[in-house]
Amino acid sequence: MARGLILSPTATASCNDKATSSLIALLRLSRKNPSFSGRCYRPCLVRGGCCFGLAREYVAMAKYKEDFSMRMAMAGLQPHHRIALGVSGGPDSMALCYLTASWKKGSSDTVSTSDDSIDGLLAIIVDHGLRAESKDEAGIVSGRVSKMGIRNEIAHCSWPNGRPKQGHLQEDARNMRYQIFQDICMKHQISVLLIAHHADDQAELFILRLSRNSGVLGLAGMAFTSQVFLSRSNSVVPFSKNEGILIVRPLLYFSKEDLYEVCQAGTLEWVEDPTNQSLLYARNRIRTSLRNLSSCTFQSELQSIITACRKTRAYVDHICRNLINHAVMIMDQGYAVVDLEILDPSKLAEMCLSKFISLVLQFISQRHRPVRGSTSKLLLNYFCTFPCKTSFTAAGCYLCPAPGSKGTKVLVCCSVDCPLSSNSELFHSYSSGGQRQNFPSDIAQIVAAGKTYSDHFVPDAADAYFLDVTSRSVLAEAKRLNIISESTYGTVLLLQRDEIKYFRPQVEDSGDHDLKDHNVDHDLNDQVETTVAPTSESLLPGQSLYFMNRFLVTWEIRKDISVGSDPEKDDCDWNVRAESRCHLFCSCKICDDLALKVRHMIEPDWLYLGMLSKSSKFEDLNQQKFYIHKNTLQIPKESVDFDYLKLSAQKALQLLKHIPVAARRSLPVLVNCGGYLLSIPSIGFSNCPCLEVSCEFKPKVPLGGGHSSFL
């Protein structure tokens, strides 16, 4: 049944004007202070009969719509943009549907119940399939959303590995839900997704992260807007530009009670998920505890401390963006050079430097998890040592002094020897045979508009209250600054202690960090015979391979090379003998199944190039031993155009000299099924003019993680 009132214009018009004026004054106060929760003033105003109650609902709805419209503008959104909604069917997401539909329709006070759908709006309903009744509930929610004029799509989850374990159920369900959101947004060419997180969710997250000893940046909670970049494993290539999806949370300053009131005013029905009542889950335990704390002062002060953390986060993010723009150079071969003189670590707040380092390493490694714990401290010490003299392996990256910089610059490369985390995939392969898909370009304008707004509200260092505060002293500092009272301080401590007893911290894996002196420009012969066979992935002609989450590799057989044509210069500017062109498959030594292997570069590869470039005739090659995968490689004479090979190797070596040894190891290499080196596309080496290989550095997530705002 519907829960709430149906407003009548006649009844509203007859309400007490004086009471309404008082309410409007309070509403204006709440707009000046976003953390001022609606639930604080409503109980004392609900008096004077039904007429006053109706006026209160009417004025409150006008305020909600105005605030919602303001938040959408802050995100850079306009009603004409194509938008998706994540809808669970609960009061939060139903209120989000109502407010978004009203905003889309403009000045209309009511949401259409006709069959005509609102243009550019799609609700995504995810049936996790974890309860017997979930499928029927998804159908009911679909019907309710349709009545608001919103097109919708139901996605039913499949769990190929079985139902998630109890301890990971909510996390796995959330990951599945967001993957579905991304897939459906991509299918419908929608680049903006609205999520119904609200102020009460932020309060729960604050207590949860406080109990997990999170830092100030984590205590800032969920971002108001953030870009989530697509997983390419199910994508059709090529993407001209990966701009991801913009997630917007326009209800972050709405309380749960606000959203109930929106549902009541809109005569909306909703469903309640019974799993939200289970005290097995941390969020549910915290939610239950917070509900019992109905004090207006406590709620307001809790939001105030979250706001202070968000200001600190906004300041840190602003500093990091500036540092990335000025102190970091990204090379096309997939590594970064950090200028320590521009960075000037000694003058940076530790929180800013730590965040900066984390962003650079996450970009180079393309890992999902940030650097934490003891590894983060070691990295801070490493960057604060000037000039840099040692090497350091951490979080999937290899760091060392940049060659020729005398320690004033740090080289950050992907470490192919470090094990990837369990949540990472080394390869994502996909076929290019499907229809080309590109995301709409409006996300660039939306992000730009959101940045323009948020840049006007970047706090000064003086307003970043917790810049030099550890996670354990945030509450004490907030009390000292009179952000929270002694009573709120004590209550939050109790909530934190109650939740800590449920949390068993995992022993931090020292992982792959290894701080030691290391001569980067070591003798290339040192590890030739002990090289471990690198992981490789098969690649057919016309297909594309997303190698190590960073390189987009494709290859084809050139069909424009014919027998008997006059010699001409190819793309590498070398002469090719016409008589050799007829040996297309023989020359390139491509396997019968037309599948090449892609792996990262190893020492024998550039040793081979060096020997090839110095050989005066073909017989000189087979006098050398090439240990690849512990097998001696013999090159058949009839399969090689020696002049082409030698010239190709010479030019490749010239380019290779400008790539630090540490960075070479992550470059993709194409070999045949027998391990014979066919191409190193990043430096233009190919053993045959018939083989056309392209390699583009296209990391999944950009440096800095994309746009985010903590307004």
Buried (B, 14 or more C-beta within 10 A) or exposed (E): EEEBBEBEEEBBEEBBEEBBEEBEEBBEEBEEEBBBBBBBBBEEBEEBEEBBBBBBBBBBBEBBBEBBBBBBBBBBBBBEBBBBBBBBBBBBBBBBBBBBBBBBBEEEEEBBEEEEBBEBBBBBBBBBBBEEEBEEBBEBBBEBBBBBBBBBBBBEBEEEEEEBEEEEBBEBBEEBBBBBBBBBBBEBEBBBBBBBBBBBBBBBBBBBBBBBBBBBBBBBBBBBBBBBBBBBEEBBBBBEEBBBBBBBBBBBBBBBBBBBBBBBBBEBBBBEBEBEEEEEBBBBBBBEBBEEBEEBEBBBBBBBBBBBBBBBBBBBBBBBBEBBEEBBEBBEBBBBBBBBEEBEBEEBBBBBBBBBBBBBBBBBBBBEEBBEEEBBEBBBEBBBEBEBEBBBBBBBBBBBBBBEBEBBBBBBBBBBEBEBEEEBEEBBBBEEEEEEBEBBEBBEEBBEBBBEBBEEEBBEEEEBBBBEBEBEEBBEBBBEEEBBBEEBBEBBEEBBEBBBEEEEEEEEEEBBBBBEEBEBEEEEEEEBEEBEEBEBBBBBBEBBBBBBBBBBBBBBBBEEBEEEEEEEEBEBEBEBEBEBBEBBBBBBBBBEEBBBBBBBBBBBBBBBBBBBBEBEEBEEBBEBEBBBBEEEBEBEEEBBBBBBBBBBBBBBBEBBEEBBBBBBBBBBBBBBBEBBBBBBBBBBBBBBBBBBBEBBBBBBBBBBBBBBBBB
